[in-house]
Amino acid sequence: MMGDMSMRRWIFLMLLCLLHKGQAIWLTVPSIGTKCVSEELHNNVVVLADYYALPDDHTHPSPTLSVKVTSPFGNTLHHKENLTHGQFAFTTTEAGNYLACFWVEDGHNPGGKSLNVGLDWKTGIAAKDWDSVARKEKIEGIELELRKLEGAVEAIHENLIYLKTREAEMRAVSEITNTRVASFSLASLGVCIMAAVLQILYLKRYFQKKKLI
């Protein structure tokens, strides 16, 4: 009984986390250099992010920032320069770390200080426009909430499949590594034994030549 309640509570918490899977963060971008954030995502995940500069009250004109978003294989998904705010959205086609980098171009930060940047990063079900879904499917209230829960369950299923795939890949890599280490150890042992035998034969021949044995 207690086990079933714990399982239901865990599933409920997972659904809540997926329904609100988004993060709003502040970044401090230096006047010289780049500030990057990344998130590991699997394939076919919707990403939606808004970013905006947070200037000091006494800074005129307002400073601008530049941003570049790249995929795990280095493909550019979004690249804008000298903006006060912007947005990027894409659906992942590669599994791995997606990187968003921010920097300030020379001459575009009047104060010459570091720039605070706000980033509202949403992925998966949190990035879905549920208002549009409700208008399109003509649903509201409990029906809309059930639709969100259905999407959350699908997201959980996809995450479990992704984790299972990653586990299988890591297990395969671990087995290959163990096999290579074992082969290297056996080869090293064979080389040591061969070197010891050759050394013994050499010493035996040397002592025989010197008539010590």
C-alpha positions as a LaTeX table, in Angstrom:
\begin{tabular}{lrrr}
\hline
Residue & $x$ (\AA) & $y$ (\AA) & $z$ (\AA) \\
\hline
Met1 & 0.00 & 0.00 & 0.00 \\
Met2 & 2.74 & 2.42 & 1.00 \\
Gly3 & 4.75 & 1.37 & $-2.05$ \\
Asp4 & 1.85 & 2.19 & $-4.39$ \\
Met5 & 1.38 & 5.59 & $-2.75$ \\
Ser6 & 5.09 & 6.36 & $-3.07$ \\
Met7 & 5.06 & 5.36 & $-6.73$ \\
Arg8 & 2.01 & 7.52 & $-7.46$ \\
Arg9 & 3.60 & 10.46 & $-5.66$ \\
Trp10 & 6.82 & 10.01 & $-7.66$ \\
Ile11 & 4.91 & 9.89 & $-10.97$ \\
Phe12 & 2.91 & 12.99 & $-9.97$ \\
Leu13 & 6.10 & 14.89 & $-9.16$ \\
Met14 & 7.62 & 13.83 & $-12.48$ \\
Leu15 & 4.56 & 15.13 & $-14.31$ \\
Leu16 & 4.76 & 18.45 & $-12.50$ \\
Cys17 & 8.44 & 18.78 & $-13.32$ \\
Leu18 & 7.82 & 18.12 & $-16.99$ \\
Leu19 & 4.89 & 20.51 & $-17.15$ \\
His20 & 7.10 & 23.26 & $-15.74$ \\
Lys21 & 10.40 & 22.26 & $-17.30$ \\
Gly22 & 11.90 & 25.66 & $-17.98$ \\
Gln23 & 14.54 & 27.77 & $-16.38$ \\
Ala24 & 14.96 & 31.50 & $-16.12$ \\
Ile25 & 18.53 & 32.47 & $-15.30$ \\
Trp26 & 20.69 & 35.57 & $-15.17$ \\
Leu27 & 24.10 & 35.64 & $-16.78$ \\
Thr28 & 26.91 & 38.11 & $-16.27$ \\
Val29 & 28.58 & 38.62 & $-19.63$ \\
Pro30 & 32.07 & 40.16 & $-19.32$ \\
Ser31 & 32.97 & 43.21 & $-21.38$ \\
Ile32 & 35.69 & 41.12 & $-23.03$ \\
Gly33 & 35.01 & 37.45 & $-23.59$ \\
Thr34 & 32.06 & 35.10 & $-23.90$ \\
Lys35 & 29.58 & 33.57 & $-21.48$ \\
Cys36 & 27.98 & 30.25 & $-22.45$ \\
Val37 & 25.28 & 27.97 & $-21.09$ \\
Ser38 & 24.48 & 24.46 & $-22.27$ \\
Glu39 & 21.91 & 21.74 & $-21.79$ \\
Glu40 & 22.03 & 18.09 & $-22.76$ \\
Leu41 & 19.01 & 17.18 & $-24.87$ \\
His42 & 17.96 & 14.13 & $-26.79$ \\
Asn43 & 16.58 & 14.01 & $-30.31$ \\
Asn44 & 13.28 & 15.64 & $-31.35$ \\
Val45 & 12.92 & 18.05 & $-28.41$ \\
Val46 & 11.36 & 21.49 & $-28.86$ \\
Val47 & 13.44 & 24.37 & $-27.45$ \\
Leu48 & 12.16 & 27.91 & $-26.95$ \\
Ala49 & 14.21 & 30.67 & $-25.32$ \\
Asp50 & 13.91 & 34.42 & $-24.79$ \\
Tyr51 & 16.97 & 36.51 & $-23.94$ \\
Tyr52 & 17.31 & 40.18 & $-23.06$ \\
Ala53 & 19.93 & 42.61 & $-21.84$ \\
Leu54 & 19.50 & 44.05 & $-18.35$ \\
Pro55 & 21.24 & 47.44 & $-18.47$ \\
Asp56 & 21.96 & 49.71 & $-15.55$ \\
Asp57 & 19.43 & 52.49 & $-15.02$ \\
His58 & 22.02 & 55.15 & $-15.80$ \\
Thr59 & 23.34 & 53.59 & $-19.02$ \\
His60 & 22.47 & 55.52 & $-22.19$ \\
Pro61 & 22.20 & 54.31 & $-24.86$ \\
Ser62 & 21.23 & 50.81 & $-23.83$ \\
Pro63 & 23.97 & 48.20 & $-24.34$ \\
Thr64 & 23.44 & 45.42 & $-26.85$ \\
Leu65 & 24.51 & 41.81 & $-26.92$ \\
Ser66 & 25.26 & 39.12 & $-29.48$ \\
Val67 & 24.27 & 35.47 & $-29.27$ \\
Lys68 & 25.10 & 32.24 & $-31.05$ \\
Val69 & 23.45 & 28.86 & $-30.50$ \\
Thr70 & 25.13 & 25.69 & $-31.76$ \\
Ser71 & 24.25 & 22.01 & $-31.87$ \\
Pro72 & 26.42 & 19.17 & $-30.50$ \\
Phe73 & 28.00 & 18.77 & $-33.96$ \\
Gly74 & 28.76 & 22.50 & $-34.25$ \\
Asn75 & 25.89 & 23.51 & $-36.54$ \\
Thr76 & 24.71 & 27.09 & $-36.03$ \\
Leu77 & 21.03 & 27.20 & $-35.04$ \\
His78 & 20.76 & 30.89 & $-34.17$ \\
His79 & 23.13 & 33.82 & $-34.61$ \\
Lys80 & 22.25 & 37.47 & $-33.96$ \\
Glu81 & 24.39 & 40.49 & $-33.15$ \\
Asn82 & 23.85 & 43.82 & $-31.38$ \\
Leu83 & 20.39 & 43.22 & $-29.94$ \\
Thr84 & 18.76 & 44.31 & $-26.70$ \\
His85 & 16.48 & 41.27 & $-26.72$ \\
Gly86 & 15.59 & 38.32 & $-28.92$ \\
Gln87 & 14.23 & 34.81 & $-29.15$ \\
Phe88 & 15.28 & 31.51 & $-30.68$ \\
Ala89 & 13.34 & 28.31 & $-31.21$ \\
Phe90 & 14.25 & 25.00 & $-32.79$ \\
Thr91 & 13.62 & 21.27 & $-32.63$ \\
Thr92 & 16.66 & 19.17 & $-31.85$ \\
Thr93 & 17.90 & 16.78 & $-34.53$ \\
Glu94 & 20.98 & 15.60 & $-32.64$ \\
Ala95 & 21.42 & 14.22 & $-29.14$ \\
Gly96 & 23.99 & 15.96 & $-26.95$ \\
Asn97 & 24.89 & 19.34 & $-25.45$ \\
Tyr98 & 23.33 & 22.41 & $-27.06$ \\
Leu99 & 25.36 & 25.55 & $-26.42$ \\
Ala100 & 24.20 & 29.19 & $-26.26$ \\
Cys101 & 26.97 & 31.80 & $-26.05$ \\
Phe102 & 26.59 & 35.53 & $-25.35$ \\
Trp103 & 29.11 & 38.33 & $-25.79$ \\
Val104 & 29.30 & 42.11 & $-26.17$ \\
Glu105 & 30.74 & 43.61 & $-29.34$ \\
Asp106 & 33.36 & 46.34 & $-29.01$ \\
Gly107 & 31.78 & 49.78 & $-28.69$ \\
His108 & 28.28 & 48.46 & $-27.93$ \\
Asn109 & 28.50 & 48.71 & $-24.14$ \\
Pro110 & 28.80 & 52.41 & $-23.23$ \\
Gly111 & 29.65 & 51.73 & $-19.60$ \\
Gly112 & 32.43 & 49.32 & $-20.49$ \\
Lys113 & 31.32 & 47.04 & $-17.65$ \\
Ser114 & 29.98 & 43.52 & $-17.59$ \\
Leu115 & 26.43 & 43.10 & $-18.87$ \\
Asn116 & 23.65 & 41.21 & $-17.12$ \\
Val117 & 21.57 & 39.02 & $-19.43$ \\
Gly118 & 18.27 & 37.33 & $-18.66$ \\
Leu119 & 17.60 & 33.97 & $-20.30$ \\
Asp120 & 14.26 & 32.14 & $-20.18$ \\
Trp121 & 15.04 & 28.66 & $-21.53$ \\
Lys122 & 12.18 & 26.19 & $-22.04$ \\
Thr123 & 12.35 & 22.67 & $-23.43$ \\
Gly124 & 9.95 & 19.90 & $-24.25$ \\
Ile125 & 6.39 & 20.22 & $-23.10$ \\
Ala126 & 7.09 & 23.54 & $-21.32$ \\
Ala127 & 7.92 & 25.12 & $-24.69$ \\
Lys128 & 4.60 & 24.14 & $-26.25$ \\
Asp129 & 2.05 & 26.87 & $-26.93$ \\
Trp130 & $-0.91$ & 25.46 & $-25.03$ \\
Asp131 & $-3.08$ & 28.50 & $-25.76$ \\
Ser132 & $-2.85$ & 27.73 & $-29.48$ \\
Val133 & $-3.57$ & 24.06 & $-28.80$ \\
Ala134 & $-6.66$ & 24.99 & $-26.77$ \\
Arg135 & $-7.96$ & 27.30 & $-29.51$ \\
Lys136 & $-7.23$ & 24.81 & $-32.28$ \\
Glu137 & $-8.76$ & 21.79 & $-30.55$ \\
Lys138 & $-11.46$ & 23.86 & $-28.80$ \\
Ile139 & $-10.70$ & 22.51 & $-25.35$ \\
Glu140 & $-10.43$ & 24.20 & $-21.98$ \\
Gly141 & $-10.43$ & 23.54 & $-18.26$ \\
Ile142 & $-10.02$ & 19.90 & $-17.28$ \\
Glu143 & $-9.72$ & 18.76 & $-20.89$ \\
Leu144 & $-6.76$ & 21.09 & $-21.42$ \\
Glu145 & $-5.09$ & 19.89 & $-18.22$ \\
Leu146 & $-5.60$ & 16.28 & $-19.29$ \\
Arg147 & $-4.06$ & 17.14 & $-22.65$ \\
Lys148 & $-1.03$ & 18.57 & $-20.82$ \\
Leu149 & $-0.76$ & 15.43 & $-18.68$ \\
Glu150 & $-0.92$ & 13.30 & $-21.82$ \\
Gly151 & 1.95 & 15.29 & $-23.27$ \\
Ala152 & 3.88 & 14.91 & $-20.01$ \\
Val153 & 3.41 & 11.13 & $-20.06$ \\
Glu154 & 4.67 & 10.99 & $-23.64$ \\
Ala155 & 7.69 & 13.08 & $-22.61$ \\
Ile156 & 8.41 & 10.69 & $-19.71$ \\
His157 & 8.23 & 7.74 & $-22.09$ \\
Glu158 & 10.62 & 9.42 & $-24.52$ \\
Asn159 & 13.03 & 10.28 & $-21.69$ \\
Leu160 & 13.00 & 6.68 & $-20.46$ \\
Ile161 & 13.75 & 5.41 & $-23.95$ \\
Tyr162 & 16.57 & 7.95 & $-24.28$ \\
Leu163 & 18.06 & 6.96 & $-20.91$ \\
Lys164 & 17.81 & 3.29 & $-21.82$ \\
Thr165 & 19.60 & 3.94 & $-25.11$ \\
Arg166 & 22.32 & 5.94 & $-23.39$ \\
Glu167 & 22.75 & 3.20 & $-20.80$ \\
Ala168 & 23.18 & 0.61 & $-23.56$ \\
Glu169 & 25.73 & 2.83 & $-25.33$ \\
Met170 & 27.69 & 3.40 & $-22.12$ \\
Arg171 & 27.61 & $-0.32$ & $-21.34$ \\
Ala172 & 28.94 & $-1.11$ & $-24.82$ \\
Val173 & 31.73 & 1.47 & $-24.44$ \\
Ser174 & 32.58 & 0.08 & $-20.99$ \\
Glu175 & 32.75 & $-3.48$ & $-22.32$ \\
Ile176 & 34.97 & $-2.43$ & $-25.23$ \\
Thr177 & 37.24 & $-0.51$ & $-22.85$ \\
Asn178 & 37.48 & $-3.49$ & $-20.48$ \\
Thr179 & 38.33 & $-5.79$ & $-23.40$ \\
Arg180 & 41.05 & $-3.44$ & $-24.61$ \\
Val181 & 42.50 & $-3.06$ & $-21.11$ \\
Ala182 & 42.55 & $-6.84$ & $-20.65$ \\
Ser183 & 44.23 & $-7.31$ & $-24.04$ \\
Phe184 & 46.80 & $-4.64$ & $-23.25$ \\
Ser185 & 47.49 & $-6.23$ & $-19.85$ \\
Leu186 & 48.03 & $-9.65$ & $-21.44$ \\
Ala187 & 50.28 & $-8.15$ & $-24.11$ \\
Ser188 & 52.29 & $-6.30$ & $-21.45$ \\
Leu189 & 52.61 & $-9.49$ & $-19.41$ \\
Gly190 & 53.77 & $-11.40$ & $-22.50$ \\
Val191 & 56.38 & $-8.73$ & $-23.30$ \\
Cys192 & 57.65 & $-8.83$ & $-19.70$ \\
Ile193 & 57.92 & $-12.63$ & $-19.74$ \\
Met194 & 59.72 & $-12.57$ & $-23.09$ \\
Ala195 & 62.12 & $-9.90$ & $-21.85$ \\
Ala196 & 62.83 & $-11.93$ & $-18.70$ \\
Val197 & 63.50 & $-15.11$ & $-20.73$ \\
Leu198 & 65.83 & $-13.26$ & $-23.11$ \\
Gln199 & 67.65 & $-11.70$ & $-20.19$ \\
Ile200 & 68.12 & $-15.10$ & $-18.52$ \\
Leu201 & 69.43 & $-16.63$ & $-21.77$ \\
Tyr202 & 71.80 & $-13.72$ & $-22.26$ \\
Leu203 & 73.16 & $-13.97$ & $-18.71$ \\
Lys204 & 73.52 & $-17.75$ & $-19.02$ \\
Arg205 & 75.51 & $-17.40$ & $-22.25$ \\
Tyr206 & 77.62 & $-14.63$ & $-20.71$ \\
Phe207 & 78.49 & $-16.70$ & $-17.65$ \\
Gln208 & 79.27 & $-19.74$ & $-19.81$ \\
Lys209 & 81.59 & $-17.66$ & $-21.97$ \\
Lys210 & 83.35 & $-16.40$ & $-18.84$ \\
Lys211 & 83.43 & $-20.00$ & $-17.56$ \\
Leu212 & 81.68 & $-18.96$ & $-14.38$ \\
Ile213 & 79.18 & $-21.82$ & $-14.67$ \\
\hline
\end{tabular}
